Amino acid sequence: MQVTVTSTDGLKRELKVQVPAGDLAARVGAKLDEMKNTIRLKGFRPGKVPVAHLKKTFGKQVMSEVIQDAVGASSQKALEEQSLRPALQPQIDLEGEIEPVLDGKADLTYKMSFEIIPSFEIADFSKISVERPVAEATDADIDEALNRLAENQKNFAPKADGSAAEEGDLLTIDFLGKIDDVAFEGGAAEDAKLEIGSGRFIPGFEEQLKGAKVGDAVAVKVTFPADYGAENLAGKDAVFDVTVKAIEAPAPVSLDDEFAKRFGFDELAKLREAMATQIKGDYTRMSRMHLKRALLDALDAAHSFELPPSMVEQEFTQIWSQFEHELQHQGKTAADLDEPEEQIRGEYRKIAERRVRLGLLLAEVGEKNKITVAEQELSGALAERARQFPGQERQVYEFYQKNPQAIAELRAPLFEDKVVDFIAELAEVTDKTVSRDELFADPDADEHDHAHHDHDHDHGDAEPAKKAAAKKPAAKKAAPKKKKED
């Protein structure tokens, strides 16, 4: 194999690789020898088919497979010999006519075009200074969380005899729906529960039961919405014969041991302890999120180096595609925004550059410091992903087992977090006590720039950049924030 560097322009590289016809012929001969012992052809006993006959019959097919394998192996070897690390998968262009190569009469010659991962100096992390906001979980925070939990666990108690139904009351009713005095399918129920004001029934239904008392028969007149799911009912006028069987009013929920038992705890003190643990965990996660963002901002500011244009373009395309998808979901286009589209594109391109820069940096730090993701950590992340799909855990596991790229995307954020934690240990981190509201405040709340980076998701995954070839920092799916008025 002969390798020639034919072009070097910035980060762009072009190699010419030549694989001798003799090498290809030897590989074809080896494959045909393997085939001789397994293939069955009419007129020949097993294992007795002459290689010459196999070559005549299958020669071009086998040569095609050999060429494909040769390109893969020789291109990787060429990169290793030249000590080059491609930013993305190299583009391969065969040179000359392919027929003579297939016939074994010409060398295989091809051109490899790609951009390389840039070399850069890594900053001294000990000179990076960042703040980590922290907040204490107070008794008041725990009380508030418990009260919110109680508000979501509504209690109802029977109202006094003769009481009229009001907003928020829970009614037990029988009903029968009719259109033109004819009952329709699905329009009847017994002992149905209806909370007035919940909006669960057809518009206008609940309001007409206000003032009703137990034992009342009420003729509720409604019109089905034009976009109602059942076409035979959409837009139709209907009358529901409703009998009110019971009326209950909201009752306060007592924060006691009985309340705690609803959530699997023996006593309120245990529930309170669990809430405290959860709140402290939430506070810790928010502190870490702010620290990570501050650290990435500092790392971005401390490093400046040439970026592979193809990586930036790929990242930008992904960001812009998601941005357009979000606009489409809102029934808008870029033309509906306050800023010119080119200006918005420019802002998002800066985000793409930031993601690529940070992705390459974190990958380099991880590689130099031998930071890896253990199989146990990966298994834990996979189990957590599977838990997000109750009843489909097996399908989730099978999907990841069959898709290496999906596994890589699962590993990437784990690797990234470990690298960030490594850097944080070396940097000067100062804790700053803040209030809970400050800790949970949206850091972009006062920003009017819709292209401001999106918390700690504004950079490419670092894991793919670790590979020796075909490095592709696949961006996370989180899109940058848009302007608040959008």
Legacy VTK file of the C-alpha trace (Angstrom):
# vtk DataFile Version 3.0
C-alpha trace
ASCII
DATASET POLYDATA
POINTS 486 float
0.000 0.000 0.000
1.298 3.419 -0.958
0.049 6.587 0.739
0.697 10.098 -0.582
-0.370 13.354 1.066
-1.678 15.369 -1.878
-3.111 18.427 -0.108
-2.864 20.235 3.247
-4.934 23.375 3.651
-5.590 24.439 7.229
-7.416 21.516 8.779
-8.231 19.999 5.385
-6.286 16.962 4.268
-6.268 14.882 1.106
-4.523 11.532 0.762
-4.003 9.311 -2.248
-3.967 5.610 -1.414
-2.851 2.900 -3.843
-3.410 -0.796 -3.133
-1.489 -3.052 -5.571
-3.498 -5.378 -7.811
-1.362 -8.252 -6.504
-2.595 -7.646 -2.949
-6.197 -7.650 -4.151
-5.629 -10.841 -6.137
-4.153 -12.567 -3.095
-7.201 -11.627 -1.018
-9.533 -12.857 -3.750
-7.617 -16.151 -3.908
-7.922 -16.583 -0.140
-11.669 -15.980 -0.237
-12.128 -18.404 -3.135
-10.193 -21.053 -1.217
-12.601 -20.591 1.682
-15.577 -20.840 -0.671
-14.245 -24.075 -2.211
-14.872 -25.988 1.001
-18.416 -24.715 1.591
-20.052 -23.932 -1.746
-22.140 -26.507 -3.604
-22.327 -26.429 -7.410
-24.148 -28.801 -9.719
-21.759 -31.310 -11.262
-19.105 -31.060 -8.530
-18.669 -32.960 -5.309
-18.479 -30.874 -2.108
-14.995 -29.408 -1.699
-13.943 -30.422 -5.220
-14.936 -27.305 -7.181
-11.790 -26.004 -8.963
-10.710 -22.540 -7.849
-10.422 -21.519 -11.485
-14.089 -22.338 -11.983
-15.043 -20.413 -8.837
-13.027 -17.442 -10.060
-14.769 -17.511 -13.414
-18.195 -17.741 -11.774
-17.787 -15.542 -8.709
-14.587 -13.608 -9.385
-16.076 -10.146 -9.875
-18.480 -10.530 -6.961
-15.671 -11.585 -4.640
-13.379 -8.829 -5.968
-16.097 -6.273 -5.240
-16.238 -7.469 -1.632
-12.446 -7.460 -1.410
-12.272 -3.884 -2.708
-14.796 -2.730 -0.130
-12.861 -4.422 2.666
-9.556 -3.122 1.291
-10.779 0.482 1.269
-11.901 0.214 4.886
-8.695 -1.418 6.113
-6.257 0.631 4.040
-7.915 3.969 4.809
-7.709 3.269 8.560
-4.076 2.165 8.209
-3.258 5.264 6.169
-4.653 7.519 8.897
-2.658 5.676 11.555
0.554 5.866 9.524
0.120 9.607 9.012
-0.998 10.135 12.644
-4.131 11.932 11.463
-7.434 12.139 13.361
-10.394 12.929 11.076
-13.104 15.204 12.406
-15.763 13.275 10.469
-15.815 10.167 8.290
-13.453 10.756 5.341
-14.929 11.049 1.869
-13.653 8.279 -0.420
-13.448 8.831 -4.192
-12.192 6.028 -6.430
-9.824 7.128 -9.188
-9.761 5.693 -12.670
-12.008 3.060 -14.205
-13.314 0.394 -11.828
-13.644 -2.390 -14.420
-9.884 -3.034 -14.766
-9.652 -3.214 -10.970
-12.533 -5.706 -10.815
-10.820 -7.751 -13.515
-7.609 -7.796 -11.448
-5.673 -5.849 -14.088
-5.165 -2.543 -12.260
-4.244 -1.246 -8.826
-6.974 0.137 -6.559
-6.439 3.888 -6.260
-8.636 6.252 -4.295
-8.601 9.703 -2.760
-9.451 10.423 0.892
-10.708 13.919 1.731
-11.346 15.005 5.305
-10.725 17.569 8.009
-8.579 16.759 11.011
-9.113 17.318 14.706
-7.084 20.434 15.541
-4.222 20.440 18.008
-4.600 22.913 20.842
-3.247 23.769 24.261
-5.439 22.876 27.223
-5.755 25.666 29.763
-4.504 25.347 33.342
-7.700 24.358 35.137
-6.345 25.472 38.500
-6.500 29.064 37.240
-10.210 28.812 36.412
-12.422 30.306 39.111
-16.192 29.731 39.219
-19.027 30.052 41.720
-21.407 27.301 42.723
-24.755 28.582 44.079
-26.012 26.571 47.042
-29.167 26.768 49.134
-30.243 25.059 52.319
-33.467 23.054 52.458
-35.379 24.682 55.334
-38.315 23.401 57.366
-40.454 25.949 55.535
-39.458 24.390 52.196
-40.451 20.958 53.438
-43.762 22.293 54.826
-44.518 23.935 51.477
-43.767 20.716 49.598
-46.026 18.720 51.901
-48.830 21.264 51.494
-48.522 21.070 47.724
-48.704 17.307 47.980
-51.833 17.615 50.107
-53.449 19.989 47.599
-53.070 17.340 44.919
-54.701 14.722 47.152
-58.244 16.055 47.273
-60.649 14.845 49.925
-64.412 15.100 49.578
-67.065 14.851 52.285
-70.874 14.567 51.869
-72.688 17.901 51.974
-75.606 18.513 54.285
-79.042 17.332 53.116
-80.658 19.836 50.786
-77.352 21.515 49.833
-76.962 22.713 46.265
-74.041 21.719 44.051
-71.320 24.347 43.675
-68.055 24.879 41.819
-65.524 22.314 43.031
-68.116 19.839 44.351
-67.908 16.169 43.421
-71.184 14.750 42.095
-72.233 11.147 41.637
-74.652 11.001 38.711
-76.518 8.737 36.314
-76.991 10.113 32.827
-78.470 9.192 29.461
-77.661 11.220 26.358
-80.051 11.626 23.428
-79.986 13.291 20.044
-83.450 13.991 18.587
-84.870 11.904 21.468
-82.813 8.880 20.412
-80.167 7.544 22.811
-76.720 7.256 21.244
-73.963 4.749 21.887
-71.570 5.711 24.671
-73.908 8.383 26.010
-75.014 6.630 29.209
-73.414 5.853 32.579
-74.354 5.051 36.153
-72.622 6.273 39.323
-70.317 8.486 37.278
-68.106 10.900 39.207
-68.046 14.504 38.046
-66.144 17.355 39.680
-67.788 20.636 38.727
-65.178 22.880 37.176
-62.856 20.076 36.134
-63.711 20.507 32.455
-63.877 16.746 31.927
-67.308 16.802 30.300
-68.606 18.546 27.191
-68.479 22.372 27.441
-71.587 23.625 29.216
-72.425 20.288 30.865
-70.945 20.913 34.302
-72.240 24.476 34.632
-75.844 23.322 34.253
-75.522 21.096 37.329
-74.703 23.984 39.628
-77.576 24.486 42.048
-78.820 20.920 41.681
-79.578 18.878 44.806
-79.480 15.170 45.585
-82.440 13.487 43.896
-82.873 16.191 41.247
-83.399 15.242 37.623
-81.781 17.763 35.312
-82.074 17.997 31.539
-78.631 19.177 30.440
-78.611 20.655 26.933
-75.266 20.808 25.141
-73.755 21.004 21.683
-70.896 18.680 20.850
-67.799 20.562 19.618
-67.333 20.605 15.852
-63.995 18.825 16.250
-65.360 16.171 18.611
-63.634 12.796 18.234
-66.776 10.866 17.234
-67.873 12.102 13.799
-71.492 11.004 14.351
-71.705 13.386 17.336
-69.522 16.307 16.217
-71.510 19.545 16.063
-74.760 17.866 17.147
-77.174 19.195 19.790
-77.857 16.729 22.589
-79.857 16.437 25.785
-78.606 14.468 28.780
-81.114 13.259 31.342
-79.066 13.524 34.560
-80.008 12.223 38.002
-77.969 13.600 40.901
-77.338 10.801 43.406
-74.775 12.370 45.754
-72.971 15.660 46.316
-69.666 15.977 48.127
-67.727 19.133 48.930
-63.944 19.490 49.031
-62.604 18.730 52.480
-59.230 19.787 53.834
-56.542 17.121 53.880
-54.964 16.583 57.278
-51.213 16.179 57.315
-51.093 13.224 59.658
-49.990 9.612 59.755
-53.024 8.525 57.731
-52.024 10.960 54.996
-48.481 9.537 54.999
-49.834 6.007 54.559
-51.246 7.006 51.147
-47.639 7.184 49.979
-46.407 4.027 51.664
-44.998 5.532 54.867
-45.933 4.414 58.387
-46.016 7.907 59.810
-45.836 11.553 58.798
-42.303 11.897 60.160
-41.079 9.310 57.648
-42.831 11.067 54.773
-41.361 14.366 55.906
-37.906 12.798 56.006
-38.354 11.465 52.465
-39.501 14.893 51.248
-36.454 16.494 52.860
-34.160 14.026 51.088
-35.856 14.697 47.756
-35.651 18.476 48.171
-31.970 18.322 49.126
-31.354 16.179 46.054
-33.135 18.722 43.869
-31.054 21.523 45.362
-27.853 19.570 44.775
-28.777 18.902 41.139
-29.561 22.568 40.532
-26.276 23.617 42.148
-24.423 21.190 39.918
-26.258 22.434 36.834
-25.244 26.034 37.575
-21.666 24.984 38.308
-21.455 22.995 35.091
-22.756 25.898 33.071
-20.343 28.353 34.708
-17.473 25.926 34.163
-18.326 25.430 30.492
-18.582 29.194 30.028
-15.128 29.573 31.578
-13.683 26.753 29.448
-15.148 28.264 26.296
-13.640 31.650 27.141
-10.246 30.124 27.917
-9.857 28.241 24.625
-9.680 29.500 21.077
-8.629 27.284 18.207
-9.570 26.571 14.609
-12.650 24.371 14.289
-13.308 21.805 11.539
-15.849 23.567 9.271
-17.669 20.306 8.511
-18.292 19.657 12.217
-19.581 23.174 12.749
-21.834 22.926 9.711
-23.224 19.586 10.812
-23.910 20.924 14.299
-25.517 24.091 12.941
-27.742 22.101 10.592
-28.986 20.026 13.505
-29.675 23.081 15.674
-31.399 24.991 12.883
-33.509 21.991 11.939
-34.805 21.682 15.477
-35.399 25.432 15.685
-37.505 25.296 12.520
-39.369 22.275 13.881
-40.281 24.214 17.020
-41.413 27.185 14.954
-43.515 24.895 12.786
-45.121 23.470 15.918
-46.111 27.041 16.810
-47.416 27.701 13.312
-44.578 30.123 12.543
-41.542 30.493 10.310
-38.295 32.387 10.766
-39.876 35.255 8.800
-42.368 35.791 11.655
-39.632 36.656 14.158
-38.434 40.150 15.038
-34.872 39.627 13.827
-33.802 38.951 10.225
-33.279 35.279 9.495
-29.615 35.782 8.626
-28.989 37.375 12.019
-30.669 34.456 13.784
-28.639 32.008 11.701
-25.478 33.816 12.731
-26.396 33.567 16.402
-27.131 29.860 16.108
-23.884 29.292 14.232
-22.040 30.732 17.247
-23.831 28.162 19.394
-22.746 25.426 16.982
-19.144 26.628 17.218
-19.344 26.627 20.998
-20.710 23.083 21.065
-17.991 21.784 18.754
-15.241 23.616 20.648
-16.384 22.271 24.009
-16.971 18.800 22.598
-13.432 18.606 21.254
-11.990 20.044 24.452
-13.800 17.645 26.776
-12.877 14.714 24.542
-9.213 15.712 24.629
-9.221 16.141 28.409
-10.941 12.782 28.842
-8.491 10.998 26.547
-5.373 12.539 28.075
-6.543 11.665 31.581
-7.828 8.189 30.668
-11.384 8.968 31.768
-13.759 6.198 30.750
-17.329 5.102 31.365
-17.498 1.778 33.205
-19.897 -0.889 31.966
-21.656 -0.724 35.314
-22.309 3.003 34.818
-23.598 2.377 31.310
-25.844 -0.427 32.539
-27.259 1.899 35.181
-28.038 4.546 32.568
-29.696 1.926 30.368
-31.795 0.694 33.282
-32.853 4.266 34.022
-33.848 4.754 30.378
-35.848 1.509 30.423
-37.725 2.643 33.532
-39.024 5.592 31.535
-41.066 3.139 29.448
-43.079 1.004 31.903
-44.140 -2.279 30.360
-41.698 -1.879 27.451
-38.431 -2.456 29.300
-37.521 -5.508 27.252
-38.029 -3.676 23.966
-35.839 -0.810 25.208
-33.004 -3.193 26.119
-33.278 -4.944 22.759
-33.213 -1.616 20.911
-29.958 -0.577 22.564
-28.412 -4.005 22.108
-29.035 -3.807 18.364
-28.028 -0.144 17.922
-24.396 0.717 18.741
-25.064 4.371 17.879
-27.816 4.499 20.499
-25.423 3.054 23.075
-22.848 5.675 22.084
-25.438 8.422 22.621
-26.213 6.941 26.037
-22.526 6.804 26.970
-21.666 10.315 25.744
-23.357 12.383 28.503
-21.940 10.029 31.154
-18.443 10.572 29.780
-19.023 14.304 29.533
-20.190 14.578 33.149
-17.183 12.629 34.373
-14.834 14.959 32.504
-16.630 18.029 33.855
-16.379 16.627 37.393
-12.674 15.991 36.828
-12.125 19.599 35.749
-14.231 20.938 38.623
-11.945 19.130 41.089
-8.955 21.050 39.692
-10.663 24.428 39.304
-11.220 26.940 42.081
-14.884 26.490 43.025
-16.396 28.853 45.567
-19.786 28.131 47.097
-22.186 31.066 47.168
-25.256 30.843 49.384
-28.425 31.916 47.562
-32.144 31.701 48.156
-34.217 28.871 46.775
-35.783 31.212 44.200
-32.342 32.291 43.017
-31.194 28.686 42.796
-34.148 27.673 40.645
-34.375 30.887 38.625
-34.049 30.550 34.870
-30.558 31.896 34.096
-31.900 33.222 30.797
-34.885 35.000 32.355
-33.413 38.443 31.743
-31.937 37.593 28.385
-33.489 38.903 25.214
-31.157 37.006 22.953
-32.970 33.894 21.775
-29.648 32.322 20.859
-28.299 32.336 24.411
-27.005 28.894 25.241
-29.438 26.461 26.771
-28.160 25.663 30.264
-25.716 22.757 30.241
-26.983 21.368 26.940
-25.245 23.913 24.714
-22.312 21.841 23.568
-21.635 18.742 21.545
-21.239 15.350 23.139
-17.582 14.695 23.717
-17.599 10.908 23.473
-17.556 10.572 19.653
-14.496 12.819 19.412
-12.505 10.166 21.289
-12.460 7.775 18.348
-9.426 7.524 16.146
-11.481 8.135 13.021
-14.942 9.302 12.003
-15.305 11.528 15.049
-18.735 13.037 15.130
-19.786 14.982 18.255
-23.478 14.221 18.007
-25.312 17.164 19.553
-27.893 16.630 22.261
-31.461 17.120 21.228
-32.064 20.177 23.357
-32.567 23.274 21.237
-31.403 26.766 22.153
-33.929 29.064 23.757
-35.895 31.405 21.573
-36.816 34.937 22.459
-39.289 35.233 25.285
-41.724 37.129 23.103
-41.700 34.313 20.550
LINES 1 487
486 0 1 2 3 4 5 6 7 8 9 10 11 12 13 14 15 16 17 18 19 20 21 22 23 24 25 26 27 28 29 30 31 32 33 34 35 36 37 38 39 40 41 42 43 44 45 46 47 48 49 50 51 52 53 54 55 56 57 58 59 60 61 62 63 64 65 66 67 68 69 70 71 72 73 74 75 76 77 78 79 80 81 82 83 84 85 86 87 88 89 90 91 92 93 94 95 96 97 98 99 100 101 102 103 104 105 106 107 108 109 110 111 112 113 114 115 116 117 118 119 120 121 122 123 124 125 126 127 128 129 130 131 132 133 134 135 136 137 138 139 140 141 142 143 144 145 146 147 148 149 150 151 152 153 154 155 156 157 158 159 160 161 162 163 164 165 166 167 168 169 170 171 172 173 174 175 176 177 178 179 180 181 182 183 184 185 186 187 188 189 190 191 192 193 194 195 196 197 198 199 200 201 202 203 204 205 206 207 208 209 210 211 212 213 214 215 216 217 218 219 220 221 222 223 224 225 226 227 228 229 230 231 232 233 234 235 236 237 238 239 240 241 242 243 244 245 246 247 248 249 250 251 252 253 254 255 256 257 258 259 260 261 262 263 264 265 266 267 268 269 270 271 272 273 274 275 276 277 278 279 280 281 282 283 284 285 286 287 288 289 290 291 292 293 294 295 296 297 298 299 300 301 302 303 304 305 306 307 308 309 310 311 312 313 314 315 316 317 318 319 320 321 322 323 324 325 326 327 328 329 330 331 332 333 334 335 336 337 338 339 340 341 342 343 344 345 346 347 348 349 350 351 352 353 354 355 356 357 358 359 360 361 362 363 364 365 366 367 368 369 370 371 372 373 374 375 376 377 378 379 380 381 382 383 384 385 386 387 388 389 390 391 392 393 394 395 396 397 398 399 400 401 402 403 404 405 406 407 408 409 410 411 412 413 414 415 416 417 418 419 420 421 422 423 424 425 426 427 428 429 430 431 432 433 434 435 436 437 438 439 440 441 442 443 444 445 446 447 448 449 450 451 452 453 454 455 456 457 458 459 460 461 462 463 464 465 466 467 468 469 470 471 472 473 474 475 476 477 478 479 480 481 482 483 484 485
